[in-house]
Amino acid sequence: MKVKVIPVLEDNYMYLVIEEHTREAVAVDVAVPKRARPLPGALCTRAWRPNTGSHLDHLHLPNSHPFQLLEIVGREGVSLTTVLTTHHHWDHARGNTELARLLPGLVVLGADERICALTRRLVHGEELRFGAIHVRCLLTPGHTSGHMSYFLWEDECLDPPAVFSGDALSVAGCGSRLETTAQQMYHSLVETLGTLPPETVFCGHEHTLGNLEFAQKVEPCNNHVKAKLSWAKGLGSSPQTGELSQAAWSCQTRL
């Protein structure tokens, strides 16, 4: 399983998940199908997971050469068949309509009928399959009432599992509670997401430094927060995804 991390808009991330044997691809949270967020420089860095042969591609896009989701699909030589949308907000779903127009037959999935170009509504606990990739759909209300997170894994594969958490969970924080009760949000973070394997979280926004700086003010003696803040500052403006330690996961779910 290969994951392309694509920065868009002000601080959003969308993702392209590739099944490396069938060359089928799934996009997560298509905010814009064509133009990605311009970043200084023209680098493509690769974050290797320890003890595995898997990797994440972090795209750093120059101002004069904006990448397109479909261009990335073409360069990878994959077939984009499906969009997984975490929730209906425009910065996660606005690109669905145009992408569906450009790719007739594209399947757009999510748990909220307000999602643009939705073709089928998912339910909690439903499982999907894309080649060797399994997807478990996890309803995580809190930020919105119809927020769905997606837990992906491959059988008999060295790659760790991954969860695409949208605005339910970010690094050391979570999205604002807009439509549900605090108890529902707590259940989503602690009972649903907090019980998953801790290796990899792909969140919907880059709020890492702000979240950790706030956490340090709230708990100045928390060594987990101090260590994670030092890690985040060392990464600079790179996408804050990849392998997370148990301490980092605990920091996320408690805030």
N, C-alpha and C positions, 0 to 999 in steps of 0.2 A: 504494500500500500504506500503510495507516494502522495504527499500533500504539498500543493503549491499555495504559499501564503501570499495574498495579493492585497496590499494596502490601498484603500480607496477613501474618497471624501476627506474629511478633516482628520479622523482618527479611527475609521472603521477597518475591519478586515473581512474580506471574503476569501473563499477557499475553493480550490479545485482538487478533488480527491481522485486519484487514478488507480484503477485496478491494473497492475502491471502485466498480467498475462493476457487478459481479454482486450486490454486497451480501452475499456469503457471508463467514462469519467462522470463524476457527480459534482455539481457546484453547490456550495453552501452560501446562502445569504447574498444573492446577486443584487447589490445596490445599483451598480452601473455595469451594463454588459460590455461596454466598449472602452471607456477611458478610465484608467486607474490613477490614483493619486500620484502626482509628480513628486519625486524626491531628488535631492541633489546627488550627483554622481551617477555612475552607470555600472553598478556592481550587482552580482548575483552571488550571495554568500550561502554556504551550505553548513547546516548545523548537524553534526553527526551524533547519533545516539550511542552512548557507550555500549560496547560489547555486542553491537548489532551491525548489520550491513545496511540499515535503513537510513534515510535522511529526509530532511525538510529543505525545500528550496525557498529562500527568503529573497524576494525580488525588490531591488532598489532601483527605482525607475528615474531616468533623467528627464529634465523638463522638456527637452526637444524631441523625445522619443516615447510618447505615452503608449504603454502597452494596452492591448485589448484582451478581454477574456477569451474571445473567439480566436484571436491571434495566438494566444498561449495554447489553446486547444489544438490549433493547426500545427504549431511548432512541435507539440508533444506527439502528434500523430494519433490522437485519441478521438473517440466518439462521445460527445456530451449528450447524455440521454435524459438526465434527471436533475432537478433542482430541489434541494432540501432547504426550506425556509424556516428559521427559528420563530419568527413572529412577524406581525403585519406592518410594523413601522417602516416608513418610506426608506430609511437608510439601510434597511435589510432586504427590502422586497421590491423597490421601485423598478429595478431592472428586469423583473420577470416578464412583464408584458412585451417589451421590445425583444427580449431574448426568445420568447415563444414565437414571436412573429418571424424572427430570423431562422429559427429552427423548428419547422413544422413537426408536430408529433412529440415535442418536448413535454415531459411529465413534470409538473410543478406540485410538490407535496408540502404539507404543513398541517397544523392543527387548528387553524383559525380561518373561518370563512372570509375574513377581511383581507387575507393575503392576495396580492395582485396575481391574476392569471392562474389561480389555484385550480388544479385539475382533479385532485382527490384529497379529501380530508383524512388525516391520520388520527389514530387513537392511541392512548397510553398503552405501552407494552407491545405494540405491534412491531413485528420484525420484518425487515426487507433484506434482499440479497442482490448484490451486484458482483457477479462472478464469485470470487473467493471472499469478498468483503461482506460481512454481516453488519446490519444496522438495527439497533434497538431504539425505538422511539420512546422518549421519556418526557411526559408532560411535566413541565416545571413552571407553574404559574407563580406570579410574583410581580415581575416587571409588567407583564400583560397576562390576561386570563387565559389566553390560548398559546402561551409560549411552549415550544417543544425543543428539547435538546436531543442530540443524536450521538449515541455511543457506538463506535465502529471498532471492529476487530476482524482478524483473519485466523482461521484454524491452522495449527501447525506452522506458525510463522514467527520469526524472531522479532518482528515489529511489535512494540507495545500497543495496547489498545489506545483509542483516543476518544475524547468527548468534545463535540462542537456545542458550546454552551450559549452562544448568542449573547444576550444581555442578562441571562440568569446569573451567570458567574463569570467574573473576570479575574485577572491575577490580583490577589489580595483584596478583592471587593466584589460587588455585585451591582446590578442595575437598580435604578430607583423603583420602588414599589408604587405602581400606578393604578392597578385595577383589582387587586385582590387583598385579602387580609394578611396581617403579619404572620399569623399561624400558617397560612398556606405557603407563604414565602419561606418560612423557616423549614417547613417540611420539604420543599423543593431543594433547598440548599443542603440540609443536613441529612435527611432521610433518603432522598433520591440521588443527588449528585455526590454527596459526602460519603456514600457507601461504595462508590465505584473505585476501581484500581486507580492509584494516584499518579500514574506516569505522565500522561500528556493531556493538557487542556488547550483547546483552540477557542479563544474567546472572540467576542464581536467587536471589541474596542481596545485601543491602546491607552489604558488609564493606569498603567502599572506604577509609575513614579508618584503620581498624585495619590493613589490609594495607599501606597506604603508610607509616604510622608505624613499622611493623615493618621495612619495606624500608629506611627512612631510617636506622634503627639498624644494620642489617646493612651498608649501603653509604652512609655519611654524605656521601660526595663525589659521589654519582650525581646529576647535574643533571636527568636525566629524572625521577627520583623526586621531587626537590625541586619541579619544575614541576608535576607531577601532583598532589602533595600540596597545593600552593597552590590549584590548580584545584578540588580536592575540598572544601577548607575554604570556598571561596567559594560553593559550591552549598548548603552547610548540609545539611538533611535531605532534599533533593530526590532522586528516583531518579537513581542514578549511571549513566545510559545516554545514548546519543546518539553524536555523531560523535567518534571517537577519532583522535588523530594517530598517525603511525608510531612516534613515540617512546613514546607511551603503550602501543601494542600491544607494542613490544619489552620495555617494563617488565613487562607482564603475562606474556609467555611465558617470560621468563627466571627468574621467581620460583617 
